Amino acid sequence: MSYKQGDALPELVKAPVSRTQLVKYAGASGDFNPIHYDDEAARSGGLEGVIAHGMLSMGFLGQFVETAFGAGRYKRLEVRFQGMVKLGEVITCRGVVTGIAQENGREYAACEIEAVDSDGRVVTAGSAQAWLD
Amino acid sequence: MSQRITPEIRALVGRKHGPYRVRVEQGAIEKFADAIGDDNPAYRGIDAIAPPTFPTTFRPGDAYPDLPPDFGDVGLHASQVYEVERPIRAGDELDVSFTIVDITEKSGRTGDLVFVEREYEFLDARDGSRIGGGKWVSLRRFRN
């Protein structure tokens, strides 16, 4: 993959987040916090209802980065969980290359990345580094 | 300030958990990629590599240094970092550890927030070389 500073990365549009996906993610990740599958538990914690694992949205961003650069090219991912993802949300991942740098003779791209919901609200955002070669 | 962070809670800073050994399994990688909805073939098969966020599966077990379970009304995830020196692969054995490096609090719009920041390290169990690491910041929210 060849990118230069200022390049936009190809967007990734995910399927709507479903309760089944959250149950699968709970099992696969080992995060069984009930606010991610039990509405009652979510409400008792002051939430309106079940929310997705923050790590699921970070997983979407990981997929986005390794789709853009190639599997195994990710070097670093850093995100802040800024907004909650409710059931049915369609998450879009997007990003831009902010610079090219070198480490031990290898080039990598530094990127700003974000996951936005159906209303365009940023739910998870941060930065990524990925090897170019 | 520091109404929520008692001396007992402050004493968690510097506590280390692990290392505990993790074997990276092909099936676990595939189920993880399936749950994300990522059908990349690199995450399948006997030579599978792990997706970037797979280290979230390296759970520390039940007994590890943390805030008391009833501390706050809800526990949430604030931020996360993962970095690797090379891809993590099926068949890898890793020695995983983390250290609580800071506990802070602030008053938010909806109530007090207490943040716990931990730094992770993933070492190759074969030779002790560093494969990666990260940062995990969680928060507990107290409703007004």
Interface residues (C-beta under 8 A of the other chain):
Chain A: K14 A15 Q21 K24 Y25 G27 A28 S29 G30 D31 N33 I35 G45 G46 L47 H53 G54 M55 L56 M58 G59 F60 G62 Q63 V65 E66 T67 A71 G72 Y74 K75 R76 L77 E78 V79 R80 F81 G126 Q129
Chain B: A28 K31 F32 D34 A35 I36 G37 D38 N40 A42 Y43 I49 P51 P52 T53 T56 T57 R59 D73 V74 G75 L76 H77 A78 S79 Q80 V81 Y82 E83 V84 P87 T110 K135 R141 R143
